[in-house]
Structures are given as structure tokens and as C-alpha cells.
Amino acid sequence: MQVPLATARAVATDVLVGAGASAQHAEQQAAVLVDAEARRVSSHGLLRLPRLVRRIANDVADPLACGRHDWVSPSYLTVDGQRGLGPPVALHALDAVITAADRHGVAAVSITNNNHLGMLGYYARVVARRGLACLAMTTSEPLVHPWGGSRAMVGTNPLAIGVPAEPQPLVLDMATSMISMGRVHDHARRGVPLEPGWALDAEGSPTTDATAAMHGSLAPFGGPKGYALGLALGAIVSFVTGSAPDVDVRGTLDDDQPSGKGDLFVVVKGVQHPVTAFLDQIRATPPTDPERPVTVPGDGGEARARDAASAGIDVDEGLWSELLALRLSPAPTAGAASRGSEESCRL
């Protein structure tokens, strides 16, 4: 069913406020989820909202926390996310780091004890639209089998890069697996089979059954190179943030485990205009298929987001009914008092 963007954001915000989030945090979390839907990345969209509500109720997500900041140096910030919702914690940290990068040329932030960020490219886009380049990394549960292996040992460990440009920034957002586990969950919910080569089942056999893949493992993209990149990204995030190695991470696909992943952002001040000209040259490259012009990373998402602004987003009817029911249900009671407050979010 088609749902206007404003309606989707309003419902998601109401659900989160009802679950105990402040208006600011609810709007930030809702914006990330609905932006994913607008760009047709449903695996990181509204599908995640009911789980977030359950995590708040189970006291493994604090809907008011903004994170505790500790400046190790003028350009390096470490953040204890205090089990906060991923977007408010990350955006608050990026506000601080963007200011530092403007002053010093480069700044970085490592984040632990934070919940799922959602679509990682969202943050690279936020930074790039403020005129700085961004390199973003995060880790996940062990969901990917090593090249030649038969069981999940490595995270999907996405990488996002944002570079300022006109008319929109270049934004690369990619998991190092063939697909994200969120997409597998989305396929399972809709009863849609996976493509061959995307996943193994629990016994290590190839499968196109999304439900079987949920209990198995995902293939690394690009064979041994994708496996090596995913492993290296997980290793550097774990090393820098002090978070758990991939094999021990929990908390982004369940309802009741504290999040053990790490997040790492590097923000750099630079010069924009040469990049814009180069990207225009790329787009002007004669295509092999006249019906498919050459694009650069981020172009497709921007086009889909523009379409969604007028046509709305396509939401599964069962999921939408669940969200409307959550909107009307009483707020869940967390198992412990919230540690965060809106006051703590001020720079």
C-alpha cells in the first residue's frame, strides 16, 4: 500500500514517543527509517520499528540517551552510547565532530554501546551536505561466512562514503555481504525467495529460502575480496572502538541483547568543486545501453527519494497495520529508569 512520506514519519514518530522517546529523538529515528523506505532499502526501514519498541521495553535501548562524550584529543572523540537509539547518538556525535573537523581539518569519533544505526549512508549524506567528506563504518552480528567457509563468522560490516558535490553528494553505501540480513528478513516477511548464491542454510548448503537463510549465513560480495574487506573493516572498528569482534556481537537483530557493535566515523574538510566536475564527466560517459545512462553512487537513491516525495512509499499492509496498532497501544514499561535526558543532548 502507498503511504505518504509525512504520514509514515508521523506514525513512526508517534510510536517512538509512545515508547518513551523524546520528540527530538523520535523524529530523528523516524527520519532514518522513512528515508530508507523512500530510497527503497526496506530492510533498514519501518520493518525495524516494532523491534525497536520491544528493545526499549526490554531495557536494552534507552530512548532518551544521547551518549557520553570524551575528547581524547581536539580531533578525536570517543562516545559511550549509553544504549541509546542509534540515530540520535550518532547524529549528536557527528555534530560535535563536524565542528572539530571544520577547525582542525579532520576529526574522528568512535562509538560503543549504541543501538542499530539504520542505513549507514544516511550519516555520510548528512555530513557531505554540510560540506565535509565522511568515511563511516559499523559492525554487526556474525552473519557472513568466510570465503570457503560454511558458517557465519564475520559481520556484514557496511561501509559508507560521502563526498560533497552538486547537485547532490556522492554517497556510497554498501554491505560487505551479498545482501544485508535485514533484506533477508524483509524477503522472509513477504515470502519472496532470495537469489541463488546469496546465502547458505544452517547446514552450510546453498539456499534461496529466506527463512532458512535467517538461520544460516550470507555470502561475502565479490568472493575472497569482499570477504577480506568485510573482515578488515570489522577488525579496524573493533580495534579502534574497543567493541566486540564480529563473532561476539549481538543486539541489532534481536529484542533483548545489549548491542555489542562499534561505530566509527572520520570527517574531513576539503575542496568540493573538482569532484563535481569529475562526477559530471562520469555521468556523461556514453552508456553501453542507451536506456540506462551512467550514474554515480547516490544518484539512484536521490531519484527514488524524489519519486517518494510525491508518490509516497510502498509499505507492506501487515506491517502498516502493526505500526498503527503500536501507535494506539500503551507505552511499554522499561525494566530500569532511563539514563538519558534531552538536556544531555546539548553540545
Residue, then its C-alpha position, 0 to 999 in steps of 0.5 A: m500500500q502507498v503511504p505518504l512520506a509525512t504520514a509514515r514519519a508521523v506514525a513512526t514518530d508517534v510510536l517512538v514517543g509512545a515508547g518513551a522517546s523524546a520528540q527530538h529523538a523520535e523524529q530523528q529515528a523516524a527520519v532514518l527509517v522513512d528515508a530508507e523506505a523512500r530510497r527503497v532499502s526496506s530492510h533498514g526501514l519501518l520493518r525495524l520499528p516494532r523491534l525497536v519498541r520491544r528493545i526499549a521495553n526490554d531495557v536494552a535501548d534507552p530512548l532518551a540517551c544521547g551518549r557520553h562524550d570524551w575528547v581524547s584529543p581536539s580531533y578525536l572523540t570517543v562516545d559511550g552510547q549509553r544504549g541509546l537509539g542509534p540515530p540520535v547518538a550518532l547524529h549528536a556525535l557527528d555534530a560535535v565532530i563536524t565542528a572539530a573537523d571544520r577547525h582542525g581539518v579532520a576529526a574522528v569519533s568512535i562509538t560503543n554501546n549504541n543501538h542499530l544505526g539504520m542505513l549507514g549512508y544516511y550519516a555520510r549524506v548528512v555530513a557531505r551536505r554540510g560540506l565535509a567528506c565522511l568515511a563511516m563504518t559499523t559492525s554487526e552480528p556474525l552473519v557472513h561466512p568466510w570465503g570457503g567457509s560454511r558458517a557465519m563468522v564475520g559481520t556484514n560490516p557496511l561501509a559508507i562514503g560521502v563526498p560533497a558535490e552538486p547537485q547532490p553528494l556522492v554517497l556510497d553505501m554498501a554491505t560487505s555481504m551479498i545482501s544485508m540480513g535485514r533484506v533477508h528478513d524483509h524477503a522472509r516477511r513477504g515470502v519472496p525467495l532470495e537469489p541463488g548464491w546469496a546465502l547458505d542454510a544452517e547446514g552450510s548448503p546453498t539456499t534461496d529460502a529466506t527463512a532458512a537463510m535467517h538461520g544460516s549465513l550470507a555470502p561475502f560480495g565479490g568472493p575472497k575480496g569482499y570477504a577480506l574487506g568485510l573482515a578488515l573493516g570489522a577488525i579496524v572498528s573493533f580495534v579502534t572502538g574497543s567493541a566486540p569482534d564480529v563473532d561476539v556481537r549481538g543486539t541489532l537483530d534481536d529484542d533483548q541483547p545489549s548491542g555489542k557493535g562499534d561505530l566509527f566515523v572520520v570527517v574531513k574538510g576539503v575542496q568540493h568543486p573538482v569532484t563535481a566536475f569529475l562526477d559530471q564527466i562520469r555521468a556523461t560517459p556514453p552508456t553501453d545501453p542507451e536506456r540506462p545512462v551512467t550514474v554515480p553512487g547516490d544518484g539512484g537513491e536521490a531519484r527514488a527519494r524524489d519519486a517518494a516525495s510525491a508518490g509516497i512509499d510502498v509499505d507492506e499492509g501487515l506491517w502498516s497495520e502493526l505500526l498503527a496498532l503500536r501507535l494506539s497501544p500503551a507505552p511499554t514499561a522499561g525494566a530500569a529508569s532511563r539514563g538519558s535526558e534531552e538536556s544531555c543532548r546539548l553540545 
